[in-house]
Amino acid sequence: MFGGVPYYNRLIDRSATVRENIINLIASPGARLENVVAMYLNSEISKITNATLTTKMLETEIEQVKMANLPCYKYGFISRGGLDEKRADDMILIELRELYK
């Protein structure tokens, strides 16, 4: 759930469900790890230098999810530098600037 980070793992309440832990540690106002998701996303976004997401990049990401046998209803991708025009029914493609309108 938290990628094996020892500090995060120590905060997990083993008597609570995964859903309850996510709500208590991340999704509630004032939660101990409330800012972790935003920090992680900012870190990942900063690695991309205005790169356009290509169809090949999206296919590679989707293939990794499928290889891990993770069921996925929709795939969401956020791009700082734009997106290819190909959009499948099972994809949500968002340009970063759309989030800050």
C-alpha positions in Angstrom: 0.0 0.0 0.0 2.8 2.4 0.8 5.6 1.0 -1.3 7.5 -0.6 1.6 8.6 2.7 3.1 9.4 1.8 6.8 8.0 5.0 8.3 4.7 4.6 6.4 4.4 0.9 7.2 4.8 1.6 10.9 1.7 3.9 10.7 -0.5 1.1 9.3 -3.2 -0.1 11.7 -3.1 -3.8 11.3 -6.6 -4.2 12.8 -8.1 -1.9 10.2 -8.9 -2.6 6.6 -6.9 -1.3 3.7 -9.7 1.1 3.0 -9.8 2.4 6.6 -6.0 2.8 6.6 -6.1 4.8 3.4 -8.8 7.0 4.8 -7.2 7.4 8.1 -3.6 8.0 6.9 -4.1 9.8 3.6 -7.7 10.8 2.7 -8.9 12.5 5.8 -8.4 16.2 6.5 -5.3 16.5 8.8 -4.3 12.9 8.1 -0.6 12.1 9.0 0.2 11.4 5.3 -2.2 13.8 3.7 0.5 15.6 1.7 2.4 12.4 0.6 0.2 11.9 -2.5 0.7 15.5 -3.7 4.4 15.4 -3.0 4.8 12.1 -4.8 2.8 13.4 -7.8 4.9 16.6 -7.9 8.0 14.5 -7.8 6.9 12.3 -10.7 5.7 15.3 -12.7 9.0 17.1 -12.2 10.8 14.2 -13.8 9.0 14.9 -17.1 10.4 17.8 -19.0 7.5 18.8 -21.2 7.4 15.4 -22.9 4.4 14.6 -25.0 2.9 11.2 -24.0 3.0 9.0 -27.1 0.8 6.1 -27.8 3.8 3.8 -27.3 4.4 5.2 -23.8 0.8 4.6 -22.8 0.8 1.1 -24.2 4.0 0.3 -22.2 2.4 1.5 -19.0 -0.8 -0.5 -19.6 1.2 -3.6 -20.5 3.0 -3.3 -17.1 -0.3 -3.2 -15.3 -1.6 -6.2 -17.2 1.6 -8.2 -16.5 1.1 -7.6 -12.8 -2.4 -9.1 -13.2 -4.0 -5.9 -11.8 -7.6 -5.5 -12.8 -8.1 -2.0 -14.2 -11.4 -0.4 -15.3 -9.8 2.8 -16.7 -6.3 4.0 -17.1 -5.5 7.6 -16.2 -2.6 9.5 -17.6 -1.5 13.1 -16.9 0.9 14.9 -19.3 2.8 18.1 -18.8 3.6 18.5 -22.5 0.6 17.2 -24.3 -0.9 14.0 -25.6 -1.1 12.0 -28.8 -4.5 12.2 -30.3 -5.3 8.4 -30.0 -7.6 7.9 -27.1 -9.1 4.5 -26.2 -12.4 4.0 -24.4 -10.5 2.7 -21.3 -8.2 5.7 -21.0 -8.5 9.1 -19.3 -6.0 11.5 -20.7 -5.5 14.9 -19.0 -3.0 17.6 -19.9 -1.5 19.1 -16.7 -2.8 22.6 -17.7 -6.4 21.3 -17.6 -6.0 20.7 -13.8 -5.2 24.4 -13.2 -7.9 26.2 -15.1 
